[in-house]
Amino acid sequence: MIDFTLNGVAVTVDCPPTERLTEVLRERLGHKGTKVGCDAGDCGACTVLMDGRQVCACLVPAGRVQGSAIETVEAETAELSRLRAAFLRHGAAQCGICTPGMLMAAAELLRNTPRPTEKQAEEALGGVLCRCTGYRRILAAVCDAGGRALDAPQGAVGVALPRLDGAAKVAGDCFGADYAPEAALQVRAVRSPYPHAAFALGDLMAFAARPGVAGVFTAADIPGRNAFGVIPPFADQPAIATSPARFRGECVALVAFEPGAEPDLSAFPVRWTELPALTSPQAAEAAGAPLLHPNRVGNRLTEGRLCRGDASTALAASTHVVEGGMQTGFVEHAYIEPEAGAAWMEGDVLVIRACTQAPVMDRDDTAAILGLAADRVRIIPSAVGGGFGSKLDVSLQPLIGLVTLKTGRPCRMTYSRQESMTSTTKRHPAEMRGRIGCDAEGRITGMEFEGRFDTGAYASWGPTVANRVPVHVSGPYRTPAVMARARAVHTHGPVSGAFRGFGVPQAALWQETLYDRLAEKAGLDRLEFRILNALADGDATATGQVLSSVGIGACLRALRPHWARALTEAGPGRGVGIASCWYGCGNTALPNPSTIRIGLTSQGALVLHQGATDIGQGSNTVITQIAAEALGLPVSAFVLVGPDTALTPDAGKTSASRQTFVTGRAAQAAGRALRAAILRHVNAGDGAVLAMDGARVAVTEDGRTRSIDLAALATGPHGYVLMAEESYDPPTAPLDVDGQGVPYALYGYGAQMVELEVDPALGTVRLLKITAAHDVGRAINPALVVGQIEGGIAQGIGLALMEEYLPGRTENLHDYLIPTIGDVPEVESLIIEVPDPEGPFGARGLGEHVLIPTAPAILNAIRHATGATLSRVPVLPHRLREAMA
């Protein structure tokens, strides 16, 4: 029996003294605000205060807290109240999974230092990792925690409203691992320890008869199609593999344990035979290489191709030509929340609550695997502790669904950090090479590009990467002649999937570092070279699409004064770099619809059914702002429902920077349609002003107010007396064999400038400042725009300087390095607004754009500082020293 005080209340717990404090708090005492991201003290998400000092609860055995005072995010203290308000004010909570740890570390600081400096805050919070925010908003909030509470801003579009789900974030939101049905079984997966292995299962019945084991499940138990994939024609990944396993971490069996039983898999009866593995695309494409999939010749999944003009002839006639290559490795998403969820039956409907970016896709894949009609599967997304693309693919959904379907009992499953890192998707490693030319004045004449991308054992988003890269590889510049090819090749590596940019960040590393060299050859300033060649209204892209409302020129010109100042401060060892980006919002030349429903009840509730999952980017807030602006009622009037496949229409997946644009357009249409229906009731014109008055809608026009008695209206099938449901699908056109067509309805644009110092003796890089100019069309919520910019930049820093996933070696957050609070410098965000008529109120997407220019700008700044040309990332110290030598 262990006695301690928890948030000021005396508690007694009967538990083993070696049990982790996280288990005591979460499982025995129900305090789920303390999060678990690694169980190794690496991420700091589980930070609590023990006798007033911050500790990682996952490293504290229960026996150590005897007689201690423990404080968690559920506490009500003066410091936490100030911090919660400041986090909301500054937009410091995005996905929210690290927020409890950040708040507790900051609470200790404020207790001792009421008005900390940024340096003090940085030191106090250094043990907590964040993957979303880029830390800058968090530092600002902690340093301003004593500030005066501001009045809630009024308005909708263009207003920096606090995040609508922010209060939940700063209270310790409910993520995938935070809900468990009563008496839920615990599910564990048996996974391959090798990248390629034959395996034989032993006496499963004997293992199933062991105490505490509720069932064992293999591929033979799957009643439907044992293959899933985000692109149906390429679906090839089994939920549970049959021999052989094709990558390290692949699931080959499931074990369900009774509640309270120790989930021990050490004696599971499986015999492994390690087989030769294809560990590189070169080996996979070599003559005679064994095929991972019999129908994919040469282990090639697919190839994207774009041909415009005669690139070879254009390059031959060019005054200046540069040639080079770039190599990138696997990059781990490293969201702080490992995959987690629960499943149960409601009648004959299988309900799955889990972290996801794509609930409808999850439903359809899970239903197909389990042999169920789609309407017999319901997906309820939990709060999502970061996604960045990897939570688009199903992970545990069909696994827990299978266990509940077979046993009739609820179950839960939470991946360990190692399990998450070994079994889920990565950024595609790339090998890229090509040439770019320009004329004597510095105008780009042509480009040739070839890229080979390691798509790993299964397809996932490989086709999207292979097709998106050729479209984007010329960058936001006029390029009259282009020949670009990108192919995705299977290996026995991790499955490569979507990661914030679908291959475009890799391509930008190649193109933007070559553009720097080309500008130098042409004798032009690097910024002015880009301004000279920037796409403008009326220009055609490499796909032949004629553009309008192009914002890249405005972004580049906005950097001019910053560029001039930085160049005067540069010198030996101190460099300045620049890079640009463009990115098509939504699917590439494919249907991409979203649907939104808004309804008024007879009691006067205004309900927005919004099925777009918010993974920290702010769609809950932004889409509500758009709907409010279109309808003409305040954001505060809305009740938000969703996402939930049983309650919300399909708003599509949260990916490809599409939610603000595509779902936003659907929300705009639904808001306008409901407004029109209201105005028709009282025969008012569009200039009328609406207001909610209990169960009435007041409509004021020309000084006269009329009202609609909602209680007097008939209720429709969805429970509303007035309702609008509208869809939007961006107008695109398929690409032909030469990649010509209209792949995206609109693009976003940006440019970033990096200032840094290099220590030539150590080969280390210190970032000084990053200035980022991004055209968002219309900033629906400027505070969320800045938060996205800073978070994307942090991930770009990781791509450039430290992140490389090596299977079997970097499968935790100690060996796999992501930027910490001390790695992200000052970021100055310049919000550019060139409205696009296709976007809602002119808005464009932003989520992926903000990561794309960061890494190439860093490489360009390193070259400016040292003269060293880098052709591989990350730029680890030994690689930089070799390049300088």
Salt bridges, closest charged atoms under 4 A:
GLU19 OE2 - ARG28 NE 2.59
GLU27 OE1 - ARG412 NH1 3.08
ASP39 OD1 - ARG20 NE 3.89
ASP42 OD1 - HIS814 ND1 3.85
GLU71 OE2 - ARG111 NH1 2.94
GLU76 OE1 - ARG84 NH1 3.54
GLU79 OE1 - ARG111 NH2 3.40
GLU108 OE2 - ARG53 NE 3.03
GLU118 OE2 - ARG136 NH2 2.99
GLU122 OE2 - LYS119 NZ 3.87
ASP144 OD2 - ARG89 NH2 3.05
ASP144 OD2 - HIS90 NE2 2.76
ASP173 OD2 - LYS169 NZ 3.18
ASP178 OD1 - ARG26 NH2 2.79
ASP178 OD2 - LYS35 NZ 2.59
ASP236 OD2 - HIS293 NE2 3.91
ASP236 OD2 - ARG296 NH1 2.54
GLU258 OE1 - ARG409 NH2 2.81
GLU285 OE2 - ARG300 NH2 3.69
GLU285 OE1 - ARG452 NH1 2.74
GLU285 OE2 - ARG487 NE 2.86
GLU303 OE2 - ARG300 NH1 3.64
GLU332 OE1 - LYS426 NZ 2.86
GLU337 OE1 - LYS391 NZ 2.82
GLU346 OE1 - ARG378 NH1 3.58
ASP364 OD1 - ARG363 NE 2.98
ASP365 OD1 - ARG225 NH2 3.47
GLU419 OE2 - ARG191 NE 2.87
GLU431 OE1 - ARG452 NH2 2.75
GLU448 OE1 - ARG435 NH2 2.94
GLU450 OE2 - ARG487 NH1 2.68
GLU512 OE1 - ARG530 NE 2.90
ASP516 OD2 - ARG526 NH1 3.25
ASP516 OD1 - ARG530 NH1 2.91
GLU520 OE1 - ARG863 NH2 3.06
GLU528 OE1 - ARG560 NH2 2.86
ASP539 OD2 - ARG478 NH1 3.03
GLU569 OE1 - ARG565 NH1 3.21
GLU569 OE1 - ARG574 NH2 3.26
ASP644 OD2 - ARG378 NH2 2.55
ASP686 OD1 - ARG675 NE 3.34
GLU701 OE1 - ARG706 NH2 3.20
ASP709 OD2 - ARG696 NH2 3.91
GLU725 OE1 - ARG597 NE 2.70
ASP738 OD1 - ARG305 NH1 2.41
GLU755 OE1 - ARG565 NH1 2.61
GLU755 OE1 - ARG574 NH2 3.78
GLU757 OE1 - ARG766 NH2 2.82
ASP775 OD2 - ARG844 NE 2.84
GLU790 OE1 - ARG137 NE 2.97
GLU803 OE1 - ARG131 NH2 2.69
GLU804 OE2 - ARG872 NH2 3.52
GLU804 OE1 - ARG879 NH2 3.14
GLU811 OE2 - ARG248 NE 2.64
GLU826 OE2 - LYS769 NZ 3.93
GLU828 OE1 - HIS562 ND1 3.93
GLU828 OE1 - LYS769 NZ 2.71
ASP836 OD2 - ARG844 NH1 3.24
GLU838 OE2 - ARG665 NH1 3.31
